[in-house]
C-alpha cells in the first residue's frame, strides 16, 4: 500500500492533520495502536485558543464546538483569600473556547469518516524505515499479519512514548526537560461548575484549579505529591482539600458529587529538537510536553499541525518545499514561547517542596503585579489566548 503521508497516531493532532490534508486532495493513512473507543475514552483538557478554533473550522469540524462549547473572555487567579479576574477581551481583544479534547476528537473522527479517510486501528509493532532517504516506509502488524506502507512523508503524531521521536538518531536529537516535584490529582464530576470561568488558586497547601466541560460537568484539580496514589484519595477527602484551597468567597458555592473519573498526572516541561529529520516530521506530544497550567498541550499540537499541513499542501500542490524545510524552526519558535508561559504560570501558582517565605512572597508579588498592571495582564492574556 502507498500513500502520500503516513500519520503515526490517531489522536487529535493526527486526525486534524489527516483532515486538512485530505481536504486539499492529499492522501493519508493514519496508524493507531489503540481502538477508536479507547482513543475517545481519554480524558484531557479542553481550553482552545482562537487559532485552534479557527483550524477546526477550516477542517470542517467546528460546528458542534460552536454550538456546545463555552467561549471564555477571561479567567480568575487567586492567592490565599484574594481573587481577581484577567479580562482577555479588555487586555488583548481575544478569548478562548472551553470544549473538551474528547469532543474535539469525536468531531474529527466524524469529519474523517465523511471524507472516507483511511484509518488503521490496532496497528502494532510500528517501525519507521529509510526516513533520511527518498522513499520512506512504515511496517506494522495487524491481526498477526505483517504490513508495509510506502509513503512520501511520515508525520509522527504518536505522543511522548511513541516510536516517531525515538526513530531520530540519538546523535541528532537534543532534549530539554524539567520534571516538576508534584502532580495533579484530577476529578471529573457531574456537577455544575464553581464559576463561569476557570479559577486558578495559589494556596500554601498547594495549587488548585476549578474548570468545566459544560453546564453540568466539572473538572477539578489539586496539586499532590508524586508519591500519592489515586487510591489514597476518597471523593470526600478530595472535595474537602479542594474547598480548603479555594478563596472563601467562592468555596461555599462548590457543588460536590461522586467522581466519574479520577487520575493523577505528573508535570513536566520537555522539548525535543529538531522536529524534522529527513522525511519525518514530529507534531504535538511526540516533540514537546508542557505542564497543563498554561492550557497549551492541545493548542501546541494544533499549531504544529497548522504549520505542517500548510507546508505539505504547498509541496504537493504547488511544488514549493520551503515550508517543509523551515518546519522545525518555525514550529519551535511557537513551542518555546508557550513553554516559557506554561513554566512561568506553573512556578507562580504551585507550592514547591523546600520553598521559603521569600519564594512565597515572590509568588504573591507576581500575582499582585498581574492584578494591578494592565501591561502585565496584556502579556498574560496574549500568551494564554495564543497570541505569542
Buried (B, 14 or more C-beta within 10 A) or exposed (E): EEBBBBBBBBBBBBBBBBBBBBBBEBBBBBBBBBEBEEBEEEBBBBBBBBBBBBBBEBBBBBEBBEEEBBBBBBBBBBBBEBBBBBBBBBBBEBBBBBBBBBBBBBBBBEBBEEEEBBBBBBBEEBEBBBBEEEEBBBBBBBEEEEBEBBBBBBBBBBBBEBBBBBBBEEEEEEEEEEEBEBBBBBBBBBBBBBBEBBBBBBBEEBBBBBBBBBEEBBBBBBBBEEEBEBEEBEBEEBBEBBBBBBBEEBBEEBEBEEBBEBEBEEBEBBBBBBBBBBBBBBBBBBBBBBBBBBBBBBBBBBBBBBBBBBBBBBBBEEEEEEBBEEBBEBBBEBBBBBBBBBBBBBBBBBBBEEEEEEEBEBBBEBBBEBBEEEEBBBBBBBBBBBBB
